[in-house]
Amino acid sequence: MKEVNIVVDDFDKTCQFLEAIGMVAKSYQETKREKWIYKGVEVTIDTWPWVPTFVELEGPTEDVLKEVASDLGFDWKNAMHGSVETIYQMHYDFTDEEIDHWESITFIAPPDWLLAKKLK
């Protein structure tokens, strides 16, 4: 599978377009993201609702990632590999499948159904 990015200038009109061509909305997710480049590695500060902010590193090789992680003061032994679901599972008792079916992830107070699954 190949990821393709396009620039859109109107979120609502883009949603209308996707619906007009027969697509169905699966979920709505809000995030706050800041990206930096250091030694050819994309360093992303990622904030998602209901979990602490985290840093994601994407680069050409594991050796380069380890070097950048060290430069930034991170211990590679503590690195987590995976998608944002991994972060949610550190804080809540949900499977990937359950998280994949959440209809919305937004910057509101955590809903009761989420708090009921909070890990101690």
C-alpha positions in Angstrom: 0.0 0.0 0.0 1.3 3.5 -0.8 0.5 6.6 1.1 -0.3 9.7 -1.0 -0.6 13.2 0.5 -2.5 16.0 -1.1 -3.1 19.6 0.0 -6.6 20.7 0.6 -7.7 24.2 1.5 -11.2 23.5 2.9 -11.8 20.6 5.3 -15.6 20.7 5.0 -15.6 20.8 1.2 -13.1 18.0 1.0 -15.4 15.9 3.2 -18.3 16.8 1.0 -16.3 15.7 -2.1 -15.4 12.4 -0.5 -19.0 11.7 0.3 -20.1 12.7 -3.2 -17.9 10.0 -4.7 -19.4 7.4 -2.4 -17.0 7.3 0.5 -18.3 6.8 4.0 -16.6 8.5 7.0 -15.0 6.0 9.3 -13.8 8.2 12.2 -12.9 11.8 13.1 -9.6 12.4 14.9 -8.1 15.6 16.2 -4.4 15.9 16.8 -1.8 18.6 17.3 1.5 18.0 15.6 4.7 19.8 15.1 7.4 18.5 12.8 11.2 19.2 12.8 14.0 17.8 10.8 17.3 16.8 12.4 20.1 14.9 10.7 17.6 13.8 8.0 15.2 12.4 10.6 11.7 13.7 11.0 11.1 14.5 14.6 7.4 14.8 15.4 5.9 16.1 18.6 2.5 14.5 18.7 -0.4 15.4 20.9 -3.5 13.2 20.8 -6.6 13.5 23.1 -6.5 11.6 26.4 -2.8 10.5 26.3 0.4 12.3 27.1 2.3 14.1 24.3 4.9 11.9 22.7 7.8 12.2 20.2 7.9 10.1 17.0 11.1 9.7 15.0 11.1 8.6 11.3 14.3 8.2 9.4 16.2 6.2 6.8 17.8 3.5 9.0 17.7 2.2 12.5 21.2 3.3 13.2 20.4 6.9 12.2 17.3 6.8 14.5 19.4 5.5 17.4 21.9 8.3 16.9 19.2 11.0 16.8 17.4 9.5 19.8 20.6 9.6 21.7 21.3 13.2 20.6 17.8 14.1 21.9 18.4 12.5 25.2 16.2 9.4 24.7 17.2 5.9 25.7 16.7 3.6 22.8 15.8 0.7 25.2 12.6 2.7 26.0 11.6 3.1 22.4 8.1 1.9 21.4 7.4 0.7 17.9 4.0 1.0 16.3 1.2 3.4 15.7 -0.7 5.7 18.1 -2.8 2.7 19.2 0.4 1.6 21.1 0.3 4.8 23.1 -3.4 4.4 23.9 -2.8 0.8 25.0 -0.2 2.0 27.5 -2.9 4.0 29.3 -6.2 2.1 28.5 -7.3 -1.5 28.3 -8.3 -1.6 24.6 -7.3 -3.8 21.7 -6.1 -2.4 18.3 -9.5 -3.5 16.9 -11.5 -1.6 19.5 -9.4 1.5 19.0 -9.8 1.2 15.3 -13.6 1.4 15.7 -13.7 4.6 17.8 -15.9 7.0 15.9 -14.2 10.1 17.2 -11.1 11.1 19.1 -11.3 14.8 20.0 -10.0 17.3 22.5 -12.9 17.0 24.9 -12.9 15.6 28.5 -12.4 11.8 28.4 -15.7 10.0 28.0 -16.9 7.7 30.8 -16.5 4.6 28.5 -12.8 5.5 28.2 -12.2 6.3 31.8 -13.7 2.9 32.8 -10.8 1.2 30.8 -8.0 3.4 32.3 -5.1 1.3 33.4 -3.8 1.9 36.9 
